[in-house]
């Protein structure tokens, strides 16, 4: 890929969406893989025929979209089902993400990938991995307040994601989002400047090869 690409990830409740919004305000192209996945499994979505062939018509809701609650319950309890679903969705998501990234006009592109570490396939396609990090008790409190879930439910979701230490080990860059927006904005400004310099260097190197 010719463009300078960053993979943005973080555990549930880390504040990744806020970070993506702040980068967008700097003019950075943001490609949201969750949004792409929802489109693929929306009514008449491109992934629906393969999903229904693999799992049966019972996983289609009344509107012709994926019954997300039913599928979530299945893959949460059945690792083999999760692998079957990922085998269908992940190649389609990657293709759509790469196609969308080409259309952007910003200085570089950030791929918002919640399960970047878990997928095991994205890192080789990225120039940098940026992890949004915060203490686990902060994650729990944020998700309980935002989604109305119990502490046990939030911890179960977190347990299904990569551990915090594993995410941090995969990171090239880390944003500490344990505080508020006042602490977040300066970090993003600094990292944005760093990425701009790297993107410009990459563009010069490509130009010299032409």
C-alpha positions as CSV (number, residue, x, y, z in Angstrom):
1,X,0.0,0.0,0.0
2,X,1.4,3.4,-1.0
3,X,-0.3,5.6,1.6
4,X,1.0,5.9,5.2
5,X,-1.3,3.7,7.3
6,X,-1.9,3.5,11.0
7,X,-4.0,0.9,12.8
8,X,-5.9,2.3,15.7
9,X,-7.1,-0.1,18.4
10,X,-7.9,-0.4,22.1
11,X,-10.0,-2.4,24.5
12,X,-13.7,-1.8,25.0
13,X,-14.2,1.5,26.9
14,X,-10.7,2.7,26.2
15,X,-12.0,5.7,24.3
16,X,-10.9,4.7,20.8
17,X,-13.9,6.4,19.1
18,X,-13.1,9.7,20.8
19,X,-9.4,9.4,19.6
20,X,-10.6,8.6,16.1
21,X,-12.8,11.7,16.1
22,X,-10.0,14.0,17.3
23,X,-7.7,12.7,14.6
24,X,-10.4,13.3,12.0
25,X,-10.6,16.9,13.2
26,X,-6.9,17.2,12.2
27,X,-7.9,16.2,8.6
28,X,-6.8,12.5,8.9
29,X,-8.8,10.0,6.9
30,X,-10.5,7.5,9.2
31,X,-11.7,4.1,7.9
32,X,-14.0,2.4,10.4
33,X,-13.8,-1.4,10.1
34,X,-16.9,-1.8,12.4
35,X,-18.9,0.4,10.1
36,X,-17.8,-1.6,7.1
37,X,-18.6,-4.9,8.8
38,X,-22.1,-3.6,9.7
39,X,-22.6,-2.7,6.0
40,X,-21.6,-6.2,4.9
41,X,-24.2,-7.7,7.2
42,X,-26.9,-5.2,6.7
43,X,-30.0,-6.0,4.6
44,X,-28.8,-7.3,1.2
45,X,-25.2,-6.9,2.4
46,X,-22.5,-8.5,0.4
47,X,-21.6,-11.0,3.2
48,X,-25.2,-12.2,3.9
49,X,-25.4,-15.0,1.3
50,X,-22.2,-16.6,2.6
51,X,-23.2,-16.1,6.3
52,X,-26.6,-17.7,5.8
53,X,-25.1,-20.6,3.8
54,X,-22.7,-21.3,6.7
55,X,-25.1,-20.7,9.6
56,X,-28.6,-21.1,8.3
57,X,-31.5,-18.8,7.5
58,X,-32.3,-18.5,11.3
59,X,-29.5,-15.9,11.5
60,X,-31.3,-13.5,9.3
61,X,-33.6,-11.0,10.9
62,X,-36.9,-9.7,9.6
63,X,-35.3,-7.1,7.5
64,X,-32.8,-9.4,5.8
65,X,-29.8,-8.3,7.9
66,X,-27.7,-10.4,10.3
67,X,-29.4,-11.2,13.6
68,X,-26.6,-9.7,15.6
69,X,-27.8,-10.7,19.0
70,X,-28.2,-14.3,17.9
71,X,-24.8,-14.4,16.2
72,X,-23.1,-12.7,19.1
73,X,-24.5,-15.3,21.5
74,X,-23.3,-18.1,19.2
75,X,-19.8,-17.0,18.6
76,X,-19.3,-16.0,22.3
77,X,-20.0,-19.6,23.3
78,X,-18.6,-21.5,20.3
79,X,-15.0,-20.7,19.1
80,X,-15.4,-22.8,16.0
81,X,-18.4,-20.7,15.0
82,X,-16.4,-17.5,15.6
83,X,-13.7,-18.8,13.3
84,X,-16.2,-19.6,10.6
85,X,-17.7,-16.2,10.8
86,X,-14.3,-14.5,10.7
87,X,-13.3,-16.6,7.7
88,X,-16.2,-15.1,5.8
89,X,-16.1,-11.5,7.1
90,X,-12.4,-10.7,7.5
91,X,-11.3,-11.0,3.9
92,X,-14.3,-8.9,2.8
93,X,-13.6,-6.3,5.4
94,X,-9.9,-6.1,4.5
95,X,-10.8,-5.6,0.8
96,X,-13.4,-2.9,1.6
97,X,-11.0,-1.1,4.0
98,X,-8.2,-1.0,1.4
99,X,-10.6,0.2,-1.3
100,X,-12.0,3.0,0.9
101,X,-8.5,4.1,2.0
102,X,-7.5,4.8,-1.6
103,X,-10.4,7.3,-1.9
104,X,-9.2,9.5,1.0
105,X,-7.5,12.9,0.6
106,X,-6.0,13.4,4.0
107,X,-2.2,13.3,4.8
108,X,-2.4,9.7,6.0
109,X,-5.1,7.1,6.9
110,X,-6.0,5.6,10.2
111,X,-7.8,2.2,10.1
112,X,-10.0,2.0,13.2
113,X,-9.7,-1.8,14.0
114,X,-11.2,-2.9,17.4
115,X,-9.8,-6.4,17.1
116,X,-6.5,-5.6,15.4
117,X,-4.4,-7.6,17.8
118,X,-6.9,-10.5,17.9
119,X,-7.0,-10.8,14.1
120,X,-3.3,-11.4,13.8
121,X,-3.3,-10.4,10.1
122,X,-3.4,-6.6,10.1
123,X,-0.1,-5.6,11.6
124,X,1.9,-6.5,8.5
125,X,-0.2,-4.2,6.4
126,X,0.3,-1.1,8.6
127,X,3.2,1.3,9.1
128,X,2.3,1.9,12.8
129,X,0.0,0.4,15.4
130,X,-1.5,3.0,17.8
131,X,-3.1,1.6,21.0
132,X,-5.5,3.7,23.1
133,X,-4.8,2.5,26.7
134,X,-6.4,3.1,30.1
135,X,-6.6,1.2,33.4
136,X,-8.9,-1.8,33.3
137,X,-11.1,-0.4,36.2
138,X,-11.6,2.8,34.0
139,X,-12.7,0.6,31.1
140,X,-15.2,-1.2,33.3
141,X,-16.7,2.0,34.7
142,X,-17.0,3.6,31.3
143,X,-18.8,0.7,29.7
144,X,-21.1,0.2,32.7
145,X,-22.1,3.9,32.4
146,X,-22.4,3.9,28.6
147,X,-24.1,0.6,28.0
148,X,-25.9,-0.1,31.2
149,X,-24.1,-3.5,31.6
150,X,-23.2,-5.1,34.9
151,X,-19.6,-5.3,36.0
152,X,-19.6,-9.0,35.3
153,X,-20.9,-8.5,31.8
154,X,-18.2,-6.0,31.0
155,X,-15.4,-8.1,32.4
156,X,-16.7,-11.1,30.3
157,X,-16.4,-8.9,27.2
158,X,-12.9,-7.8,28.2
159,X,-11.9,-11.4,28.8
160,X,-12.8,-12.3,25.2
161,X,-10.5,-9.5,23.9
162,X,-6.7,-9.5,23.9
163,X,-5.3,-8.8,27.3
164,X,-4.1,-5.2,27.9
165,X,-0.5,-6.3,28.2
166,X,-0.7,-8.1,24.8
167,X,-2.2,-5.0,23.1
168,X,0.6,-2.8,24.6
169,X,3.2,-5.3,23.4
170,X,1.9,-4.9,19.8
171,X,1.9,-1.1,19.9
172,X,4.3,1.2,18.1
173,X,2.6,4.2,19.8
174,X,0.4,4.5,22.9
175,X,-2.2,7.1,23.9
176,X,-2.9,7.2,27.6
177,X,-6.7,7.8,27.9
178,X,-7.0,7.3,31.6
179,X,-7.8,10.9,32.2
180,X,-10.1,13.4,30.4
181,X,-10.1,15.3,27.1
182,X,-7.7,17.9,28.4
183,X,-5.0,15.2,28.7
184,X,-5.9,13.5,25.4
185,X,-5.8,16.4,22.9
186,X,-2.0,17.2,23.4
187,X,-1.0,13.6,23.0
188,X,-3.0,13.4,19.7
189,X,-1.4,16.7,18.5
190,X,2.1,15.3,19.1
191,X,1.4,11.9,17.5
192,X,-0.3,13.6,14.5
193,X,2.8,15.7,14.0
194,X,5.0,12.6,14.2
195,X,2.8,10.8,11.7
196,X,2.8,13.8,9.3
197,X,6.6,13.7,9.2
198,X,6.6,10.0,8.6
199,X,4.0,10.3,5.9
200,X,5.9,13.0,4.2
201,X,9.1,11.0,4.3
202,X,7.3,8.0,2.8
203,X,5.9,10.1,0.0
204,X,9.4,11.5,-0.8
205,X,10.9,8.0,-0.9
206,X,8.1,6.8,-3.2
207,X,8.6,9.9,-5.5
208,X,12.4,9.1,-5.7
209,X,11.7,5.6,-6.8
210,X,9.5,6.8,-9.7
